Amino acid sequence: MRKAHRAAAKALYEERNQHLATSRDTEEEDELYIDLHGLHPEEAIEYLEDILNRHEKRGRRIVYAITGTGHHSKNGKDKVGKGVRNWLNEWDYTFREFSVPGERGGYIGGVLGIDITSHRPTPLSIPDIKDDASVAAISGKIQLMKREEVAA
């Protein structure tokens, strides 16, 4: 069963990210995005980590991860986005969550702009967190932006 699920996740990922196989890495103007919809958090992190490592070596700086907002999950919770944000914080990546207009009005999150050059070589562990200031520094990395606030 697990093997079948992994195969289905891989097929879904490859279908939604066909552009990655044909992207030209020499053009820095191109925005690179990875669509993680429909994956479990662990799978999303696995694919994202591979993309971040591969494109950091190629000199790319920003990658956009589309995590969704949880509207289609059983309980409406953003499991993929939460897992990815926790993982990014653990590795001390600098990222920003962008908000786009929602289908029913208002703004929703679901897109993370990640500076792939900003991470630490080893993950942040519990002993590294010594005081409330460290916790504030970690949790203060996320900034929600509306689409029209993004500089062109």
N, C-alpha and C positions, 0 to 999 in steps of 0.2 A: 504494500500500500504506500509506504513512504517513497519507494522508488518511483512509483507512478505519479505521486504528487510532485516530486522534484522534476520529473520530465515535463509535467504540465506547466509548472512554474517557469521552467526554462523556455518552453515554447511561447508562453505568454510574454515573457521578457523580450525574447528575440523578435516577436511580432511587433511589439510596441516601440522597439528601439532599433529598427532596421537601419536608420540613418547613421548609427554608430559604425556600422561596417563599411559605410561609404563616405564617411566624413573626411574632409581634407584637413589634416592637422597643421598644415603650414600657414593657414589663414587665421590669424588671431582675431579678426573681426567677427568671425563666425561664432555664434553662441552655441555652446554645446550643452545639451540637456539630456537627462536620463529619466525615463518614465518608470516609476516604481509602483504604479497602481496595480492592485490585484495580488501583490506578493505578500507573504508573511514578513514581519519585521526582520527576522534573521536572514531571510533570502534577500530582502532589499539591501540590507547592510553588506552582505557578501558581494552583490553585484556593484554597489556603489563603491566599495573599497577597491575593487578591481579597476573600475573606471578612473577613480582618483589617482591611484598609483600609476596606471598606464599613461594618463595624460599629464601628470606632473613631470614624468621623465621626458615628455615631448615638448615641454615648455609652456603648456597652457596654464592659465592662472585661475579662471573662473569656470565652474561647472554648475549648472542648474539642475537640481533634483526635484522632480515632480512627485510629491508624496500623496497628494490628495488631502481631503479633510475628514474622511471617515463617513461621508454621507451614505455610502453603499454597504457599510459594514453592519453586522447584526444589531449592535447596540448604538450605532452612530458615533462611535469613538474613533479618534485618529490614531490607530495603533502603529501604522507604518511611520508616520511623521514623528510621533513621540519616540519610537525606537531609534530612528535615524538621528534626531536631535540629541538624544542621550549619547549615542555613539560618537557623534561629532564633538560634543562637549568632553567626552572621555578622552579623546585624542587631541583636544584643544584646538580644533579647527575654528577659524573665524567664519561665521556665516550670518546671513540675514534672511529672515522669512518675509516673502513678498505676499501681498494680499491682492487678489484680483476680484472684479465684480462677481457677485454670486448670482445664481439663476433667479433667486427670489428677492433680489435687492440686497443692499448692504455689501460688505466685503468679507471674503473668506481667505484663509491662508492656503497653504498647500504647495508652495513653491519655495525651495531653499536655494539661495545663491551662496555657493561655497568657494572660499579662497583656498585652493588646494595646496598652496605653498605655505600655509600658516600652521600646520600641525606640529605637534611634538613627536620625537622619535619613539617614545613609549607612551602607553596610555596613562592617564591620570589615575592614580590609585587612592584609596581611602587615606593612607598615611600622608599623602601629599596635601590633604585638606586639613590645615592646622587650626583654622579659626573661621569666624563668621565672615571676615573680609574675603577669604579664599572662596567660600561658598558664594558670596555676592558677586565676585569676579566671574565665576563660572556661570551662574544663572543670569548674569547681566549681559551675556553675549547676544541674546536674541533681540532683534528689533523688528517690529512689525511695520511694514511700509505699504501704503496703498499704491496701486499701479501709477497714478498720476504724479506721485511724489518721486518716482524714480527718475534720476537725471538721464537725459537722452544722450 
